[in-house]
Amino acid sequence: MSKSSNETLFTKATEILNDKLPKGLYAEDFSQQQAKTLIKELLNSFEANYIVEHKDEIRDAIKSHFAGTHDELIIIFKKNLEIIIREKNNPEKKSFNRQVLKFIQHMVEDHEELFSKEEKSEVLKFEETKIENLSKEFELENKKLFKHVLHEAVKRFLELKNEDQLIYLNNSLYVKQGEAKGAERRLNSFPREEFSKIKEKHFNKDIFPYVKKELLKLLSSTLDFTKINNQTFLDNYIEAFQNLIHSLVQPILKDEDEAVIGYFTNFILRDYYDEMMIICAKELTKKVAARDKNAENFLNYYNGEIISLNNRRYIKPIIMSEEGNEYKFFDILSIITRYFIVYNKVKVQEEKIAKAKEAIENLERSKLTLDAKQHEYAQSVSEFERIAHQTLASISRRKEHRFQINKKLLSKEELSIIEKKEALERASAKLEQLINGYASKRAKLEKILTAEEQKAQILQKEIKPLNSNYFEIIEALSKAMTHKLQPIAA
């Protein structure tokens, strides 16, 4: 039994192991000399018979000591309390664990130099240059394996818990110890400029157009306002947004750790969140303007009504602008109905203007083609006259004497030359006729374009005051859509 009533065999064995064994010792390298030291120290506090009878406590202490660096151990006690430790792992896993422990031993020696604390934060940074030096020192050719070993070594060395965060960002390793609930708070733990570097490196264009395209698909499927209710939207929209962005960035960042991709997804989401909610609000109002009943019910939910759920009273969200204007369902319905009537007219007018401009552009292209052909024919006629000069001169002299030439009297060569010249002249005359008609066609199209643009200007004046009200509603609605029921104090 214990010579001190306040101490258990397990507690004392744990204390001795922590004090006497070198940090980073591989379990299977636990020597008989170290086993003897352990038993000798225990004999100072416990009777020998008690140690033998309660050796399972020593076994548990050994397992606990190596728990951070080994998965499952077999601990064998032989005669005279000799201790043998074996690891239940395949050779690859054992090799990995040995590499991890080598890294840990290095960290014990150079802890102060390896980690630096980020300014104004509790984040530890394992600098890129130090990681490179470590990579050269340990000569692990497989970069992915090196990162995995380093990741595990830092995790074990710093005794990180589930709520702690450890990620690679731009070839540096960042560690944040301490509780951080929610994606937003976890993202805030790390420097935003590091995520900006990833964006600049891998995305040379703004990816929002792609986000918008996929979001519109999402609003026709998972988040279709003609099918879902407000609670379904609240329960699913953040995860749906994350999955959407993750699906866009993951193929491009496939060489990054999944944790980095996850944080980067939330980084992008935070940048685009307001715009994505604006799109959601616009799509909802489009469905309401089309008088879809489910969409109408969805919008009418935001009425500030007090309801009872599970014996508790709650108040529904309201749609209120930053200016303090509260919008009720029928106010919104009236505004968006008028807005979309004019908006659709504007869109039709824009299409007419685009078609008129396209017709003018096509005419311009045709004119350029005609000009090029006319120039080509002029050159052909000139070149033909140069080559057939003598023949044409001879025919011309005969024509002067006889007033006209009987083609039957011409040789085949002369007849061929005359026919070719006449064909070129006819083609040139036809082109000239088409070119002369260009001006009148252009004037007619310009007149049509001017008329359509004047109609568009009238519509723009009509929609301008509606725009102000509509976008105030959209902004207020986009915020209301993210609000939950608020409990009323009893």
C-alpha positions in Angstrom: 0.0 0.0 0.0 1.0 3.6 -0.3 3.3 5.1 2.3 1.4 8.3 1.7 -2.4 8.1 2.0 -2.8 11.1 -0.4 -1.2 9.5 -3.5 -2.3 6.7 -5.8 0.1 4.4 -7.7 -1.3 5.8 -11.0 -0.6 9.4 -10.0 2.9 8.7 -8.8 3.8 6.7 -11.8 2.5 9.4 -14.1 4.6 12.0 -12.2 7.8 9.9 -12.5 7.3 9.2 -16.2 6.7 12.9 -16.9 9.8 13.8 -14.9 12.3 11.1 -15.8 11.5 10.2 -19.5 12.8 12.5 -22.3 10.1 14.3 -24.1 9.4 12.7 -27.5 10.5 9.2 -26.5 9.1 6.6 -28.8 7.2 4.0 -26.7 9.0 0.9 -28.1 12.3 2.6 -27.2 11.4 2.5 -23.5 14.4 0.7 -22.0 14.8 -1.7 -19.1 17.0 0.9 -17.4 14.1 3.4 -17.6 11.7 0.7 -16.3 14.0 0.0 -13.3 14.2 3.7 -12.6 10.4 3.9 -12.6 10.0 0.9 -10.2 12.9 2.2 -7.9 11.1 5.6 -7.6 7.8 3.9 -6.9 9.3 1.8 -4.1 10.1 5.1 -2.3 6.3 5.6 -1.9 4.7 2.1 -2.1 5.3 -1.4 -0.7 6.7 -3.9 -3.3 3.7 -6.3 -2.9 1.3 -3.4 -3.4 3.1 -2.5 -6.7 2.9 -6.1 -7.9 -0.8 -6.4 -7.1 -1.7 -3.1 -8.6 0.6 -3.1 -11.7 -2.5 -2.3 -13.9 -2.3 1.3 -12.5 1.3 1.5 -13.8 0.1 0.1 -17.1 -2.6 2.8 -17.3 0.0 5.5 -16.4 2.3 4.4 -19.2 -0.6 4.4 -21.7 -1.6 7.8 -20.5 1.9 9.1 -20.8 2.3 8.0 -24.4 -1.4 8.7 -25.4 -0.5 11.9 -27.2 2.0 10.2 -29.5 0.8 6.6 -29.9 -2.5 5.0 -30.7 -2.7 1.7 -28.9 0.0 0.1 -26.8 0.6 -3.4 -25.4 2.4 -3.3 -22.1 3.9 -6.6 -20.8 5.1 -7.1 -17.2 7.7 -9.9 -16.8 9.4 -11.2 -13.7 11.0 -8.7 -11.4 8.6 -6.1 -12.9 10.5 -5.8 -16.2 8.4 -3.8 -18.6 8.1 -4.3 -22.4 6.1 -1.9 -24.6 4.8 -2.8 -28.0 2.8 -0.6 -30.4 -0.3 -2.1 -32.2 0.4 -0.4 -35.5 1.5 -1.4 -39.0 5.1 -0.6 -40.1 4.0 2.5 -42.0 2.2 4.0 -39.0 5.1 3.2 -36.7 7.5 4.9 -39.2 5.1 7.9 -39.2 5.0 8.1 -35.4 8.8 7.9 -35.2 9.1 10.9 -37.6 6.6 12.8 -35.5 8.6 12.2 -32.4 11.8 13.4 -34.1 10.0 16.6 -34.9 8.8 16.9 -31.3 12.4 16.4 -30.0 13.5 19.2 -32.3 10.8 21.5 -31.0 11.8 20.8 -27.4 15.3 22.2 -28.2 14.2 25.1 -30.4 10.7 26.0 -29.2 11.4 29.7 -28.7 12.9 30.2 -32.2 10.3 28.1 -34.1 7.2 30.0 -33.1 6.4 33.7 -33.2 3.2 35.3 -32.0 1.2 37.3 -34.5 0.9 41.0 -33.6 -2.4 41.9 -31.7 -3.5 38.3 -31.6 -3.1 35.0 -29.8 -2.1 33.2 -33.0 1.3 31.4 -33.1 3.1 31.4 -36.4 5.5 28.7 -37.6 7.5 30.8 -40.1 7.9 29.6 -43.7 11.8 29.8 -43.6 11.8 27.7 -40.4 9.6 25.1 -42.0 12.0 25.0 -45.0 15.0 24.5 -42.7 13.1 21.7 -40.9 12.3 20.1 -44.2 15.9 20.1 -45.3 17.1 18.8 -41.9 14.7 15.8 -41.9 15.0 15.1 -45.6 11.4 14.0 -46.2 11.1 14.0 -50.0 7.3 13.7 -50.0 6.1 17.3 -49.3 2.6 16.1 -48.3 4.0 13.6 -45.8 6.3 16.3 -44.4 3.3 18.6 -43.8 1.3 15.8 -42.2 4.2 14.9 -39.9 4.8 18.5 -38.9 1.0 19.1 -38.4 0.8 16.0 -36.1 4.0 16.9 -34.2 2.9 20.5 -33.5 -0.5 19.2 -32.4 1.0 16.8 -30.0 3.8 19.1 -28.8 1.4 21.9 -28.0 -1.2 19.4 -26.7 -3.8 20.9 -28.9 -7.5 20.2 -28.2 -10.4 19.8 -30.6 -11.4 23.5 -30.2 -7.8 24.6 -31.1 -7.0 25.4 -34.7 -4.0 24.5 -36.8 -3.8 25.3 -40.5 -1.2 25.9 -43.3 -1.5 29.3 -45.0 0.9 30.2 -47.8 3.6 27.9 -46.6 3.4 29.0 -42.9 1.7 27.1 -40.1 -0.7 29.0 -37.9 -1.9 27.8 -34.5 -4.7 29.3 -32.5 -5.3 27.9 -29.0 -8.6 28.5 -27.3 -12.3 28.2 -27.9 -13.6 29.8 -31.1 -17.2 28.9 -31.9 -18.7 29.3 -35.4 -17.1 29.7 -38.8 -16.9 33.4 -38.5 -15.0 33.5 -35.2 -12.7 30.7 -36.4 -11.9 32.7 -39.6 -11.2 35.8 -37.5 -8.5 33.9 -35.7 -6.2 34.1 -38.7 -4.8 37.1 -40.7 -7.2 38.1 -43.5 -4.3 39.2 -45.6 -3.2 35.5 -45.9 -6.5 34.6 -47.4 -6.3 37.6 -49.7 -2.9 36.3 -50.9 -4.6 32.9 -51.8 -7.3 34.8 -53.7 -4.8 36.9 -55.7 -2.6 33.8 -56.4 -5.3 31.5 -57.6 -8.1 33.8 -58.8 -7.0 36.4 -61.3 -10.6 37.4 -61.9 -13.5 38.3 -59.6 -15.3 35.1 -58.9 -18.6 36.8 -57.9 -20.2 36.3 -61.4 -19.7 32.6 -61.0 -21.1 32.7 -57.5 -24.1 34.6 -58.8 -24.7 32.1 -61.6 -24.6 29.2 -59.1 -26.7 31.0 -56.6 -29.5 31.6 -59.1 -29.5 27.8 -59.7 -29.7 27.2 -56.0 -32.7 29.6 -55.8 -34.4 27.4 -58.3 -33.7 24.2 -56.4 -32.7 23.9 -52.7 -33.8 27.4 -51.8 -36.7 27.8 -54.2 -39.1 30.4 -52.7 -42.1 28.8 -54.4 -41.5 25.6 -52.4 -39.8 26.4 -49.0 -40.9 28.3 -45.9 -39.0 30.8 -43.9 -37.6 28.4 -41.3 -36.3 26.0 -44.0 -34.5 29.0 -45.5 -33.0 30.0 -42.1 -31.9 26.4 -41.3 -30.2 25.9 -44.7 -29.0 29.0 -46.4 -25.6 29.5 -44.7 -24.6 25.8 -45.4 -26.0 26.1 -48.9 -23.9 29.2 -49.5 -20.8 27.5 -48.1 -21.3 24.4 -50.2 -21.8 26.6 -53.3 -18.6 28.5 -52.8 -16.7 25.4 -51.7 -17.7 23.7 -55.0 -16.3 26.6 -57.0 -13.0 27.0 -55.1 -12.1 23.4 -54.2 -11.1 22.3 -57.8 -8.7 25.3 -58.0 -7.3 24.9 -54.5 -7.1 21.1 -54.7 -3.5 21.1 -53.5 -4.4 23.0 -50.3 -5.4 21.3 -47.0 -9.1 20.8 -46.7 -9.0 23.1 -43.6 -7.6 25.9 -45.6 -10.2 25.4 -48.3 -12.9 25.5 -45.6 -11.5 28.8 -44.1 -11.1 30.3 -47.6 -14.7 29.4 -48.4 -15.8 31.4 -45.4 -13.5 34.2 -46.3 -15.2 34.5 -49.7 -18.6 34.1 -48.2 -18.0 36.9 -45.8 -16.9 39.2 -48.7 -20.0 38.3 -50.9 -22.6 37.6 -48.2 -24.5 40.9 -48.5 -24.6 40.7 -52.3 -25.8 37.1 -52.1 -28.6 38.1 -49.8 -29.6 40.9 -52.1 -29.9 38.4 -54.9 -32.1 36.2 -52.7 -34.4 39.2 -51.9 -34.7 40.1 -55.5 -35.6 36.6 -56.5 -38.2 36.4 -53.8 -39.8 39.7 -55.0 -39.9 38.4 -58.6 -41.8 35.4 -57.4 -44.2 37.6 -55.4 -44.7 39.9 -58.4 -45.7 36.8 -60.4 -48.3 36.2 -57.6 -46.9 32.8 -56.5 -48.8 32.0 -53.3 -45.9 30.3 -51.5 -43.6 33.2 -52.2 -46.4 35.6 -51.0 -46.7 33.6 -47.7 -42.9 33.7 -47.4 -42.8 37.5 -47.7 -45.9 38.0 -45.5 -44.1 36.2 -42.7 -42.1 39.4 -41.9 -45.0 41.2 -40.2 -44.0 41.6 -36.6 -46.8 39.3 -35.4 -46.6 37.7 -32.0 -47.0 33.9 -32.0 -46.8 31.1 -29.5 -44.6 28.0 -29.8 -44.0 25.4 -27.2 -45.6 27.5 -24.5 -43.4 30.5 -25.3 -44.2 33.7 -27.1 -42.2 35.0 -30.0 -42.3 38.0 -32.3 -41.7 37.7 -36.0 -39.1 39.8 -37.8 -40.2 43.0 -39.7 -38.9 44.6 -42.9 -37.5 47.9 -41.9 -35.1 50.1 -43.8 -32.1 51.9 -42.4 -34.1 55.1 -42.7 -36.6 53.6 -40.3 -39.4 52.9 -42.9 -41.3 49.7 -42.1 -42.8 47.9 -45.1 -45.9 45.7 -44.8 -46.8 43.0 -47.3 -49.3 45.1 -49.3 -47.0 48.1 -49.3 -44.3 45.9 -50.9 -46.7 44.2 -53.2 -47.9 47.5 -54.6 -44.4 48.9 -55.1 -42.9 45.7 -56.7 -45.9 45.2 -58.9 -45.5 48.7 -60.4 -41.8 48.4 -60.4 -41.8 45.1 -62.4 -44.4 46.4 -64.9 -42.1 49.3 -65.8 -38.9 47.2 -65.3 -40.1 44.6 -67.9 -40.9 47.5 -70.3 -37.4 48.8 -69.8 -36.0 45.3 -70.6 -38.1 45.0 -73.8 -36.9 48.5 -74.8 -33.3 47.6 -74.1 -33.7 44.6 -76.4 -35.1 46.8 -79.2 -32.2 49.2 -78.8 -29.7 46.3 -78.8 -31.3 44.9 -82.0 -31.2 48.4 -83.7 -27.6 48.8 -82.8 -26.8 45.3 -84.0 -28.5 46.0 -87.3 -26.4 49.2 -87.7 -23.2 47.2 -86.8 -24.2 44.5 -89.4 -24.7 47.2 -92.0 -21.4 48.7 -91.2 -19.7 45.4 -91.6 -21.5 44.8 -94.9 -20.3 48.3 -96.1 -16.7 47.4 -95.2 -17.1 44.2 -97.1 -18.5 46.0 -100.2 -15.8 48.6 -100.1 -13.2 45.9 -100.0 -14.8 44.1 -102.9 -15.2 47.3 -104.9 -11.5 48.0 -104.4 -10.7 44.4 -105.4 -12.8 44.6 -108.6 -11.2 48.0 -109.5 -7.8 46.4 -109.2 -8.9 43.3 -111.2 -10.3 45.6 -114.0 -7.1 47.6 -114.0 -4.9 44.5 -114.0 -7.0 42.9 -116.7 -6.8 46.0 -118.9 -3.0 46.1 -118.4 -2.6 42.4 -119.5 -5.1 42.6 -122.4 -4.1 46.1 -123.5 -3.0 45.3 -127.0 -6.0 43.1 -127.7 -8.4 45.7 -126.3 -6.7 48.4 -128.3 -7.0 46.4 -131.6 -10.7 45.8 -130.9 -11.3 49.5 -130.1 -9.7 50.6 -133.4 -11.8 48.2 -135.4 -14.9 49.5 -133.5 -14.0 53.0 -134.5 -13.9 52.1 -138.2 -17.1 50.0 -138.1 -19.0 51.7 -135.3 -19.7 48.3 -133.7 -17.9 45.0 -133.7 -19.5 41.8 -134.9 -18.6 39.3 -132.1 -18.7 36.5 -134.7 -15.7 38.0 -136.4 -13.6 38.0 -133.2 -11.2 35.3 -132.4 -11.9 33.1 -129.4 -9.2 34.9 -127.4 -10.7 38.3 -128.3 -14.2 37.1 -127.5 -13.0 35.8 -124.1 -11.3 39.0 -123.2 -14.4 41.1 -124.1 -16.7 38.8 -122.1 -14.4 39.0 -119.0 -14.2 42.7 -119.2 -18.0 43.1 -119.4 -18.5 40.7 -116.5 -16.1 42.7 -114.3 -17.9 46.0 -115.3 -21.3 44.5 -114.4 -20.1 43.3 -111.0 -18.5 46.6 -110.3 -21.7 48.5 -111.3 -23.7 46.2 -109.0 -21.4 46.9 -106.1 -21.6 50.6 -106.8 -25.4 50.3 -106.6 -25.3 48.5 -103.3 -22.8 51.1 -101.8 -25.0 54.0 -103.0 -28.0 52.4 -101.1 -26.0 52.2 -97.9 -26.6 55.8 -96.9 -30.3 55.6 -97.1 -30.4 52.3 -95.1 -28.1 53.7 -92.5 -30.3 56.8 -92.1 -33.4 54.6 -91.7 -31.8 52.5 -89.0 -30.4 55.5 -87.2 -33.9 56.9 -87.1 -35.3 53.7 -85.6 -32.5 53.7 -83.0 -33.2 57.3 -82.0 -36.9 56.6 -81.6 -36.3 53.5 -79.4 -33.8 55.4 -77.3 -36.3 58.2 -76.8 -38.8 55.7 -75.5 -36.2 54.2 -73.2 -35.5 57.6 -71.8 -39.2 58.1 -71.0 -39.2 54.7 -69.2 -36.1 55.5 -67.3 -37.8 58.7 -65.9 -40.8 56.5 -65.0 -38.7 53.8 -63.2 -36.3 56.2 -61.4 -38.6 57.0 -58.4 -39.7 53.3 -58.3 -36.0 52.2 -58.2 -35.4 54.1 -55.0 -38.3 52.5 -53.2 -37.6 49.0 -54.7 -34.0 48.9 -53.7 -34.8 50.2 -50.2 -37.2 47.3 -49.9 -34.6 44.8 -51.2 -31.9 45.9 -48.8 -34.4 45.8 -45.8 -35.8 42.4 -46.9 -32.3 40.9 -47.4 -31.6 41.6 -43.7 -35.0 40.5 -42.4 -34.6 37.2 -44.2 -31.7 36.4 -41.8 -33.5 37.2 -38.6 -34.9 34.6 -36.3 -38.0 34.7 -34.2 -37.3 36.8 -31.1 -38.5 35.4 -27.7 -40.6 37.7 -25.6 -39.7 37.9 -21.9 -42.5 36.4 -19.8 
